[in-house]
Amino acid sequence: MKILQINSSARSDVSHSTRLATRIVERLRDTDPQATLTVRDLNHAPHPVLDEAALDALFTPAAQRTPEQAARVAVDDALIDQIKAADVVVLGVPMYNFGVPASLKNWIDAISRAGVTFRYTEEGPEGLLKDKKAYVVLTRGGKYRDTTADTQVPYLKTVFAFLGLTDVSFVYAEGLALGAAMEQAAIAQAHEQIEQAVPA
Ligand SMILES: Cc1cc2nc3c(=O)[nH]c(=O)nc-3n(C[C@H](O)[C@H](O)[C@H](O)COP(=O)(O)O)c2cc1C
């Protein structure tokens, strides 16, 4: 099994989403000690934003790219190669201002490439990242599960399904800013969800 862990918290050691994502990875490795792990921390190693120069580079035929354009496309290619190679993707995703962190949006913009990770057919779009399992840990200061204020889950479900990632399990740790007792309970509940979602 090849595991890809994507951390998107702007925090390092104290990040709940990273810690819980790491817990999922530990359980996966317990079930398969041969499993390999690639970690991309989007805080320590941010991916560049999809700006005009990046778009120009992507839409210029490979043979005609300048060295700078080739280098810009190559950093996206590296992320695409990582997710294509993975059997399981584990993402740590804090809620920032009701959405996903900008760093994660940059990662999604990088891996979403027509003809490579999805394509358009006469029957409609087809995701090309097939036969992968995804786990998404959602951490929030408040509680927004199953409310219209939660833009994260509908967005992630939509974009992942578009790319072919249809088997996605979500783990919620909510109410983390609502006092120490609530925080502790939320983390304990998240661990229970992980135990159910990732069989030992
Ligand atoms: C810039 C910023 C924006 C945030 N926006 C929200 C929000 O819109 N809703 C919410 O419930 N919590 C919000 N929070 C709280 C975080 O989701 C919460 O602290 C979470 O634990 C962060 O994940 P981490 O522990 O992995 O860093 C925000 C925190 C930060 C730093």
The ligand as an SDF file (V2000), in Angstrom:
LIG
                    3D

 31 33  0  0  0  0  0  0  0  0999 V2000
   -7.3780   31.8160   10.2680 C   0  0  0  0  0  0  0  0  0  0  0  0
   -8.3360   30.8920   10.9670 C   0  0  0  0  0  0  0  0  0  0  0  0
   -9.6530   30.8330   10.5400 C   0  0  0  0  0  0  0  0  0  0  0  0
  -10.5360   29.9810   11.1620 C   0  0  0  0  0  0  0  0  0  0  0  0
  -11.8330   29.9190   10.7190 N   0  0  0  0  0  0  0  0  0  0  0  0
  -12.6940   29.0670   11.3100 C   0  0  0  0  0  0  0  0  0  0  0  0
  -14.0260   28.9630   10.8400 C   0  0  0  0  0  0  0  0  0  0  0  0
  -14.4530   29.5960    9.8820 O   0  0  0  0  0  0  0  0  0  0  0  0
  -14.8500   28.0970   11.4760 N   0  0  0  0  0  0  0  0  0  0  0  0
  -14.4380   27.3260   12.5220 C   0  0  0  0  0  0  0  0  0  0  0  0
  -15.2180   26.5440   13.0400 O   0  0  0  0  0  0  0  0  0  0  0  0
  -13.1670   27.3990   12.9800 N   0  0  0  0  0  0  0  0  0  0  0  0
  -12.2950   28.2460   12.3990 C   0  0  0  0  0  0  0  0  0  0  0  0
  -11.0020   28.3170   12.8420 N   0  0  0  0  0  0  0  0  0  0  0  0
  -10.5520   27.3930   13.9110 C   0  0  0  0  0  0  0  0  0  0  0  0
   -9.8060   26.1960   13.3270 C   0  0  0  0  0  0  0  0  0  0  0  0
  -10.5870   25.4980   12.4000 O   0  0  0  0  0  0  0  0  0  0  0  0
   -9.3910   25.2690   14.4500 C   0  0  0  0  0  0  0  0  0  0  0  0
   -8.5210   25.9570   15.3320 O   0  0  0  0  0  0  0  0  0  0  0  0
   -8.7070   24.0050   13.9410 C   0  0  0  0  0  0  0  0  0  0  0  0
   -8.3360   23.2170   15.0310 O   0  0  0  0  0  0  0  0  0  0  0  0
   -7.4500   24.3500   13.1720 C   0  0  0  0  0  0  0  0  0  0  0  0
   -6.8790   23.1350   12.6930 O   0  0  0  0  0  0  0  0  0  0  0  0
   -5.4540   22.6650   13.2100 P   0  0  0  0  0  0  0  0  0  0  0  0
   -5.6130   22.3330   14.6690 O   0  0  0  0  0  0  0  0  0  0  0  0
   -5.1510   21.4710   12.3940 O   0  0  0  0  0  0  0  0  0  0  0  0
   -4.4910   23.7820   13.0010 O   0  0  0  0  0  0  0  0  0  0  0  0
  -10.0990   29.1700   12.2310 C   0  0  0  0  0  0  0  0  0  0  0  0
   -8.7670   29.2410   12.6570 C   0  0  0  0  0  0  0  0  0  0  0  0
   -7.8980   30.0820   12.0210 C   0  0  0  0  0  0  0  0  0  0  0  0
   -6.4600   30.1310   12.4910 C   0  0  0  0  0  0  0  0  0  0  0  0
  1  2  1  0
  2  3  1  0
  2 30  2  0
  3  4  2  0
  4  5  1  0
  4 28  1  0
  5  6  2  0
  6  7  1  0
  6 13  1  0
  7  8  2  0
  7  9  1  0
  9 10  1  0
 10 11  2  0
 10 12  1  0
 12 13  2  0
 13 14  1  0
 14 15  1  0
 14 28  1  0
 15 16  1  0
 16 17  1  0
 16 18  1  0
 18 19  1  0
 18 20  1  0
 20 21  1  0
 20 22  1  0
 22 23  1  0
 23 24  1  0
 24 25  2  0
 24 26  1  0
 24 27  1  0
 28 29  2  0
 29 30  1  0
 30 31  1  0
M  END
$$$$
